[in-house]
Amino acid sequence: MKAAVFQAQNALTLDDVPKPSPRPGEVVIRLQAAALNHRDLWILSGHYAGLKFPVIPGSDGAGIVCEVGAGVDPSWIDREVIVNPALDWGHHERAQEPRFNILGMPRDGTLAEYVAVPASALAPKPAHLTWEEAAALPLAGLTAYRAVFVRARLQAHEKVLITGIGAGTALFCLQFALAVGAVPFVTSSSPQKLDKAHLLGARHGALYNVSSWAKEFGEHYGPFDVIIDSAGGPGLGDLLDLAANGGRLVVFGATRGNPHEVAMRKVFWKQLSILGTTMGSPSDFAAMSELVTARAIHPIVSQVFPLDDVAGAFDVLARGAQFGKIVVRL
Ligand SMILES: NC(=O)c1ccc[n+]([C@@H]2O[C@H](COP(=O)([O-])OP(=O)(O)OC[C@H]3O[C@@H](n4cnc5c(N)ncnc54)[C@H](OP(=O)(O)O)[C@@H]3O)[C@@H](O)[C@H]2O)c1
């Protein structure tokens, strides 16, 4: 089968590799579409824990089950599915257990014509989604669902600031915030992306790459009950200023690295909660899928590439030129 392969750090190739066979408890899916996440870039550039090469990357996929291994209900065959990439979460809702791992390293992922996954990771493809939209949903949708509902516990009418709205995860946060009746605000590096977010329902936006943006934005629209951030870095200080007293800051990424310092006094004086989150449990995934189906939410697909141009897909993500998910058609 044809697959994208990370041969080593910064070495992406398109190869012919053996088609996987299902082990006991697994199925093989003939993939129709896959999607990229920032995680794939971290792995390719060598900035990820437990690197393993060669590996087929890709945590997101949608397709048709074509083979089942021993112990798997054969009625899965021919069903249209998506895959929960948060594997071996464990037994508790509070957090994942140490054996937790993510599809697309160490296990081979979805940027291939076929993928083998545990049957327990399968979920029916929401019927209102195209293959491209379905592939865009799992990792970012799951992460956003847990950030918005399980960690932030965002309520109707609360003001929520979502940073870096071009990100696949951030756009799901926006869609979920709107679904619950919250009042969303966004930031971006791009005026065009702010315009697009506004059309989707964001109340106002700010360009985070303009110095002093936070002061002006805070004066006009703050303070914010909830802030959802995956950039981190020096900008975290601005977010502490923008948070309301008693506010909740949910973080699930560090695209800009670690903050140089954290103003401890602001954290305790404003009674802030800083809440880390990572992907989600199987019940979070089921609830996310139900919400997307019940509200007929369509993931925002930025661009679709053929597998032959998977390098082009990675290039868009590396430049941050996307608005939503980058999808690869298989
Ligand atoms: N812990 C988890 O479970 C988990 C799950 C998913 C993602 N993540 C992490 O979350 C981050 C986003 O992932 P993704 O796949 O959604 O990323 P993505 O689609 O590649 O988007 C990255 C976005 O980061 C935004 N950004 C860059 N610098 C920023 C800054 N200084 N302030 C605010 N935003 C900034 C940009 O937004 P604009 O284009 O609008 O400027 C860019 O589009 C990554 O670091 C990823 O590793 C973690």
The ligand as an SDF file (V2000), in Angstrom:
LIG
                    3D

 48 52  0  0  0  0  0  0  0  0999 V2000
   -2.4930   18.2020   24.6500 N   0  0  0  0  0  0  0  0  0  0  0  0
   -3.2600   17.7740   23.6480 C   0  0  0  0  0  0  0  0  0  0  0  0
   -4.0140   16.8150   23.7730 O   0  0  0  0  0  0  0  0  0  0  0  0
   -3.2080   18.4810   22.3470 C   0  0  0  0  0  0  0  0  0  0  0  0
   -4.1250   18.1390   21.3510 C   0  0  0  0  0  0  0  0  0  0  0  0
   -4.1140   18.8570   20.1720 C   0  0  0  0  0  0  0  0  0  0  0  0
   -3.1890   19.8640   19.9820 C   0  0  0  0  0  0  0  0  0  0  0  0
   -2.2810   20.1240   20.9600 N   0  0  0  0  0  0  0  0  0  0  0  0
   -1.3060   21.2060   20.7890 C   0  0  0  0  0  0  0  0  0  0  0  0
   -2.0600   22.3920   20.5870 O   0  0  0  0  0  0  0  0  0  0  0  0
   -1.4140   23.2120   19.6190 C   0  0  0  0  0  0  0  0  0  0  0  0
   -2.3630   23.4750   18.4440 C   0  0  0  0  0  0  0  0  0  0  0  0
   -2.5370   22.2510   17.7570 O   0  0  0  0  0  0  0  0  0  0  0  0
   -3.2890   22.2020   16.3460 P   0  0  0  0  0  0  0  0  0  0  0  0
   -3.0580   20.8620   15.7590 O   0  0  0  0  0  0  0  0  0  0  0  0
   -4.6730   22.6920   16.4980 O   0  0  0  0  0  0  0  0  0  0  0  0
   -2.4100   23.3140   15.6030 O   0  0  0  0  0  0  0  0  0  0  0  0
   -2.4140   23.9410   14.1400 P   0  0  0  0  0  0  0  0  0  0  0  0
   -3.6810   23.5870   13.4310 O   0  0  0  0  0  0  0  0  0  0  0  0
   -1.1020   23.6060   13.5360 O   0  0  0  0  0  0  0  0  0  0  0  0
   -2.4430   25.4960   14.4670 O   0  0  0  0  0  0  0  0  0  0  0  0
   -1.4000   26.2020   15.0630 C   0  0  0  0  0  0  0  0  0  0  0  0
   -1.8930   27.6200   15.2930 C   0  0  0  0  0  0  0  0  0  0  0  0
   -1.2060   28.1720   16.3760 O   0  0  0  0  0  0  0  0  0  0  0  0
   -1.5420   29.5290   16.3890 C   0  0  0  0  0  0  0  0  0  0  0  0
   -0.4730   30.3170   17.0230 N   0  0  0  0  0  0  0  0  0  0  0  0
    0.8180   30.3920   16.6830 C   0  0  0  0  0  0  0  0  0  0  0  0
    1.4470   31.2860   17.4840 N   0  0  0  0  0  0  0  0  0  0  0  0
    0.5200   31.7710   18.3360 C   0  0  0  0  0  0  0  0  0  0  0  0
    0.5340   32.7420   19.3930 C   0  0  0  0  0  0  0  0  0  0  0  0
    1.6320   33.3720   19.7430 N   0  0  0  0  0  0  0  0  0  0  0  0
   -0.6320   32.9900   20.0500 N   0  0  0  0  0  0  0  0  0  0  0  0
   -1.7630   32.3700   19.7050 C   0  0  0  0  0  0  0  0  0  0  0  0
   -1.8280   31.4360   18.7270 N   0  0  0  0  0  0  0  0  0  0  0  0
   -0.6990   31.1510   18.0500 C   0  0  0  0  0  0  0  0  0  0  0  0
   -1.7120   29.9430   14.9420 C   0  0  0  0  0  0  0  0  0  0  0  0
   -3.0050   30.5720   14.8370 O   0  0  0  0  0  0  0  0  0  0  0  0
   -3.3280   31.6800   13.7270 P   0  0  0  0  0  0  0  0  0  0  0  0
   -3.1380   30.9770   12.4300 O   0  0  0  0  0  0  0  0  0  0  0  0
   -4.7460   32.0760   13.9910 O   0  0  0  0  0  0  0  0  0  0  0  0
   -2.3720   32.8120   13.9330 O   0  0  0  0  0  0  0  0  0  0  0  0
   -1.6340   28.5940   14.1870 C   0  0  0  0  0  0  0  0  0  0  0  0
   -2.5480   28.4880   13.1560 O   0  0  0  0  0  0  0  0  0  0  0  0
   -0.1210   22.5010   19.2440 C   0  0  0  0  0  0  0  0  0  0  0  0
    0.9250   22.9730   20.0630 O   0  0  0  0  0  0  0  0  0  0  0  0
   -0.4350   21.0520   19.5680 C   0  0  0  0  0  0  0  0  0  0  0  0
    0.7120   20.2940   19.8130 O   0  0  0  0  0  0  0  0  0  0  0  0
   -2.2750   19.4630   22.1380 C   0  0  0  0  0  0  0  0  0  0  0  0
  1  2  1  0
  2  3  2  0
  2  4  1  0
  4  5  1  0
  4 48  2  0
  5  6  2  0
  6  7  1  0
  7  8  2  0
  8  9  1  0
  8 48  1  0
  9 10  1  0
  9 46  1  0
 10 11  1  0
 11 12  1  0
 11 44  1  0
 12 13  1  0
 13 14  1  0
 14 15  2  0
 14 16  1  0
 14 17  1  0
 17 18  1  0
 18 19  2  0
 18 20  1  0
 18 21  1  0
 21 22  1  0
 22 23  1  0
 23 24  1  0
 23 42  1  0
 24 25  1  0
 25 26  1  0
 25 36  1  0
 26 27  1  0
 26 35  1  0
 27 28  2  0
 28 29  1  0
 29 30  1  0
 29 35  2  0
 30 31  1  0
 30 32  2  0
 32 33  1  0
 33 34  2  0
 34 35  1  0
 36 37  1  0
 36 42  1  0
 37 38  1  0
 38 39  2  0
 38 40  1  0
 38 41  1  0
 42 43  1  0
 44 45  1  0
 44 46  1  0
 46 47  1  0
M  CHG  2   8   1  16  -1
M  END
$$$$
